[in-house]
Each structure stands twice: as structure tokens, then as C-alpha cells.
């Protein structure tokens, strides 16, 4: 039985374990937050941030390979782990993905198109960047931003100082606003043997910076868009020598496909694959880091993933719907918190739209699902 070490112990780690137990994999979580929510597997809780502590050494002795559920990890920790065990994906993927400036440099090197941007280190530099790019401009922290945090949309140059103070970081990236038709994402998995599996693109709908719905395969997708996205993510997998799941978030505009950012892990927009594909993103990530054959990624039918945010709503009524598959994460209710998700499948977009909105009617404050 292969033993998998997971850095972090939230819902992504939980779903990794649930996907791995049928493969006779064993799981040990290493939590540095002090508040794990995975609710299964062996657990090491260590908030010391020390590399020479017995808890970390014991954790590494107990596992065969280490992976992670989020990229906001100290590089000192991941590089230390690489000296004593196998870490997939590598510290290089973490280094690039946890810094938007490094991401942009990599995209530029590979000729992957992105929004025009500037890196700024003070309010005056931000003001100059906004003047050059033209409003609106999206200002973001270069590190630690997720789910809309660490961002400010600058709609007039007079807001530059407010944006700087609001974000509160020493280095920002200022991006020209992209007038996009829709947001997309693509997930691919690579093994050490260079086997690659790519999932269909998903269309994503956000509210207040938090993902609410992911639909896969993305409706009415042109073949050339899928080909471009697949090319971009394969180039990144090879350049980073990335092993495991990699997610690429994109903007589809009238005339182009632009890359927004990437994540070196399984992703919220891929949860649809648990019921919607022969092999989920979680199982394929585990297969990859164990260098096992990768599973199928084609969607069975059109599938929508609905995030449960803040409050759980009327779960028993949703359970009564024969087409709703519920995944709860064992978390307490809190505004903006991801508490679980629901997947819904249908044979047509019209049927999917009706089913999703029926489910959403039992969830507090959920926006309407429009589909396309």
C-alpha cells in the first residue's frame, strides 16, 4: 500500500483521499494551519514553521510521496521536503504559481498571450501604470491572492492610492481590464513517464470573486479555442517538468484566448469530474504522482458543478432530487466559505439549466445559472 503525504488538510485533501482509498492508497496529512477540516486519514498538526522539528521528520518517514492541496507554502519547506522525499508537483511549480509576476514572465517566455500588465512597487508607479494601460485596471497582489482577495478594480486614476492601501502589499501587478465573453479553465495531468491526460474546458461563473458554477464541457466551444488551451497547458507542463494536476484559468474574448493564471493542483472548477468523467481530477492526480496509468477524461454528459457558499441551505430537499450529487466538506457555516458542492448532469443544456436552477433554489443567495 503506497503512502501519500498531503501538505494541507482542507476539502481538496479530503477529496484526494476519498479518490485514493479505492486504489489502496494510504493518506497522511500535514497541517500547518492548526485547523484541519479533512476529517479522515492520519493527521500531523504542526504550527511551528520549523524545518528541523521531529513532527516533520516523522511525517516524511511515514510517506512514500508528498503532494499538496494548495500552493501557498513556504519554499523553504517544500525544498526541504525534496531533499528527504519525493514531492510532486515540484517546488519550481510552487515558486512560479505563487507569484503572479513569475507566472507572467513564464507565459511571456512561452509565447502564451495574457492581458497587458505592469509590475509596480509604490503608489506613484501604480498611478503611472494606470495612466499607460487606461482604465479600468485590475490591481492584484503578486502573492497570496485567491477567490478575489488581494484585488481592486481601478476605474479612475484617482483610485490608485485607495487601491494600494486596500491591497496592502509591497508589490502589485496592474493588468489591463479584459473585456471577455466568458471565463474558462482547463485541467491537465502529467505523470513522471510523460503521459498526459487533458480534461475538457469548463465554463466558470463567479460572484464576488468566488466560483459559483462550472459547466463542462464548456458550451458552444470552438475547436480552435480548445486546441489553443490544450497547447498552452501542455507547454507549461513540459517547461515546469510538472507532475500531477495543473489548472489554467483563461479569458475567451471576441478575438483571442488569454491566460489569466494557473494553479499547480486539483482545482474547484474540476470538481465536476468526480461524477462527470471516467476518472476524476483527484484520482488522476494520484495516479500521476504514483506513476500509474492515467484514466479517461472525456465527459459522460454535460455536467455542472454548483458551489455551496456560506450557508448549506435545504440539503434534505436537494437530496430528494434524483439528479443531484452532494459533496459536503465537514465545515461550519461562515460567510464566503466553501462548504461543499453539488454536481448535476443532463442530456441537453436546456435540461441542465432547469435542473441546476432547481437545485440552486434550495441554496441561500445563489445567483441564477444562465448557462449558454
N, C-alpha and C positions, 0 to 999 in steps of 0.2 A: 504494500500500500504506500503510494507516494505521498509525502507530507508537504503541504503547501503552506508557506508563511505569507500572511497578508498584513501589510502595513496599513493601519486604519481598521475601524470596526463599525462602519455605518451600513446603510442599506445596500451599497454596491458590494461590499464584502459579504454581506449576508446572502445576496443572490448568487455570488460566485460559489459559496459553499453549497447552497441548495442545488446548483447545477453540477457540482463536483462529486457529491456523495454517491450518486448512481454510478459513477466511474470508479468507485472505490478509492477516491482521494480523501485524504485527511487534512484538516484545517486547524491552523493555529494563528490567532490574531494578535497583533502587536499594536496596542492603543496608546497614543501619546497625549490624548485629549483629556483623559480621566473620566469620560462619559461615553463609553461604548454603547451601541444600540443593536449590534448584530444579533445578539440573543442566542447564539449557538457556537459550537466549536470551542476549543481551548483558548483561553484569553490570558495575555500578559498585559498588565496596565503599568506603564512606566512614564511618568511625567517629569523625570529628572533632566532630560535632554543631554545626558552624559553618554559618551561612546564607550567608556571603559567600565560600565556597570554590569554586575552579574546577571541582571534580568535580560539584557540584550544578548549577552554571550550565551545564556541558556536557550533563549528563543532560537538563535541561529544553529545551535547544536541539534535542536529538535526538528528542523525542517530540511527538505531537500532543495527547494527552490523558493525564492521570495518574489512576491509581486506586490502591487499596491492598488488601492481604490481611489486615491486622489493624488494629484501631483504637487501639492503644496507641502513638500517635505524638505527638510534641510539637506543640501547636497552633501554636507559632511557626514550625515547619517547614511545616505544611500551609497556613497563612495566607500564608507567603512564596511557596509554590508557586502559590497562587491569584492572586498579583499578577503572575506571569510565565507562567502556563499555565492550562489548564482542568483542574480537579480534580473528579472525581466518585467517590463522593459528596462533599459539601462538608465544610468544616471544622465547620459547625454540627452536622452529623450526628455527627462525631467528638466534638465537645465534649460533647454530650448523652450519647452512648453510653459514653464512657469514665468517666463519673461517675454512680454509682447514685443519688445524691441528685438530680442534674439529671434523670435518667430518671423518677424518681418524681414530680417536680414536673410534668413534661410529661404523664405519664399522668393525674395529677390534673386538670390543666387541660383535658384532652380527655375527662374522664369515663370513663377506662378503668380498670376495677377491678383493684386489687392487694391484696396482704396488708397488714394494718395495720403501720405502721413508725414508728420514731423515729430521728432523726439525733443522734449523741452524740459528744462531744469529749473525754471523760475517763472513767475507770473508775466514778466516782460517778454520772455521768449514765447510763452503761450500766446500772448497778445499778437506778437509778430506772426506766429504760425497761423492764427485765425485770420489775420489780415491777408496772408498769402493764399490760404485754402478757400476762404469765403464761407460765410455762414449758410447753413448750420454746420457745426463741427462737433464731433463726438470726442470728448476728452476722457481718457482712461488712465488709471494707474498701470504702470508697466508690469506690476506683480500683484498677486493676491486677489485679483478681481474675479468674481463669478456671480451668476444669477443676477446680473445688473448692478452688483455692488462695485464701488470704485469707479463710477461713470457719471458724466454730466454732459448733457446736450447743450452746447453753447449756441444760442440763437441770435445773439448780438454781441459785438466785440466788448461792450460794457460789462458782460457777464464773466469775463476772463478771470478776474480776481476772485469772484464768488466761486467759480468752478475750481480754481486752485485750492482755495480754503476748504471747500466741501469735500474734495477727494482726499486731501491731506497726505499726499505722497511727495517724495523729493524729485521723482522723475515721472513725467506723464507722456503719453503718446496722444497726439492730436490727429484725428482722422477726418478726412473729408466725408461728409454725410453721403451715404449711398442710397440713391432712390431705387430701391429694389422692389421687384414684383412679389417675391416671397423668399423666405429663409429655408435653406436646405441643409442636410447633413448626410455624410457618408461615413460608414464604418468599415474598416478592413482589418484583417487579422493575418499576421505573418509568423511562421514558425522558424526555428533555427535552421531548418533544412531548406528555407526559402520557398516553402509552399505558402500561397496567398489565397485567402478567401475574401470576397467583397460582397457586402450586403447592398440591396437596392437603396437608392437615395430615399430619404424621408423628408417630407414637408413639415416644417415646425411652426407652430403658432405660440407666441409669447404674450404674456400680460405682466406689466411692471417688471420686465427683465427675467421673469421666471417662465420656463417652458410649461405650457398647458396641454397642448395636443401635438402628437407626432403621427403622421399618416404615411404608411409605406405599403407598396411603392408610391412615391410621390405622384399624384395625379397629373395627367397631361404633360408628361415629361418628354422633351425632345431627345432623340437618341444621341445627338452630339453633346448635349449637356451631361448626360450620364457618362459618355466616353471621356469627356474632359475631366470630370470629377474623379473617375477611376484612374486616369493617367496621373493626376496630381497626387493622389494618395499613395499610389504605388511608388512614385518618385520619392516621396517623403519616407516611406517605409525603408527603401533601399539606402537612401542618403543617411538616415539615422541608424541603420542596421537594427531597426526596431523589431522586437519580438513581442507578440501579444497583440491586443486590440489598439487601434489608433482611430480617432474620430476627427473629422474635418468638417467645420461649420462654414457654410457658403451663403453668398447672396446671388440670387438669379435676377439680373436686370433685363431690360429690353434687348440689350445688345451684347451682354457678356455674362460670364460666370466669375465672380470674385470670391477669393478665400477670405474669411474673417479671422478664424483662429482654429487651433487644434487642441486636442486633449489626448494624452498618452495612456488611454484606459478605456474600459467599458463606459458607456455614456447613457444618460437619461433618454436620449432620442432613439436608443436601440432597444429599449425595453419591450417594444412590440414583438421582437424576435423570439421571446420566450414561447408564446403560442403561435406566432405568425410565420416561423421558419423551421425547417427540419432540425437545425442546430442553432441554439441561441447564441448571442454575442458572449454570454458568460461561459457557456460550455466551450465555445471555440477559443476563447482566450485561454482557458485552462488547457485545452488540447495543445495550443501553440506553445505555451511555456513548458509543457511536458514533452514537447516534440513528438506528439501523436498526430495521426492523420486528421486533417480538418474536415468539419462537417458541412452539409449543404446550407446555402444561404438564401436561396430563392424563396420569395414569399408564397405561402399557400394561397392566400387570398388578400384582398385589400384589408389592411389592419390599421386601427387607430389606437394609440396609447393615450390615456387620459390621466394626467397627474392629479393626485388628491393633495390639495394645498391647504394648510392651516387648520381646517376642521374636516372631520371624516364624513359628516353628513349621515344620511339614512342608509347605512350599509346593508341592513336586512332587506330593504326594498330592492337594492341593487342585486343582492344575492338571488332574489327571486327571478331575475331576468336570465333566460337560458343562454344568452349570447355574451354575458359579461363575465370576465375572468378577473378576480380581485386578488391583489397582492398588497398586504399591509406590512409595514416595516417595524411594528412594535414601538412606535414613538408616541410621545404625548403631544397633544394638540398645542400649537403655537403659531401665531400669525407668520405667514410666509414659509413655514416648514413643510418639507415634502414628507407626507405621512404614508403614502402608498401610491399605487397606480392601478388602473383598470385597462384591460385590453378588450377590444371589440372587433369582430370580423364580419364581413358581409360580401355578397357576390357582386354588388354594384355600389357606386359612390352614393347614389340616392338612398339606398337602403342603409349604408354605413352612416350617412348624415343623420337619418332618423334615429337609428339605434344609439349613436353617440349622444345626441341631444336628449334622448330619453334617459340615458344614464346620468348625464350632467344635471338633469333637473332635480336629482336627489343629492347633489353636491352643493354646499353653500357657496355663493359668489362665483360660480364657474361661468366664464364667458360662453356665449353661443359658439358652437362649432359650425363653421360655414362650409368647410370642405371646398373642393374646386372641381 
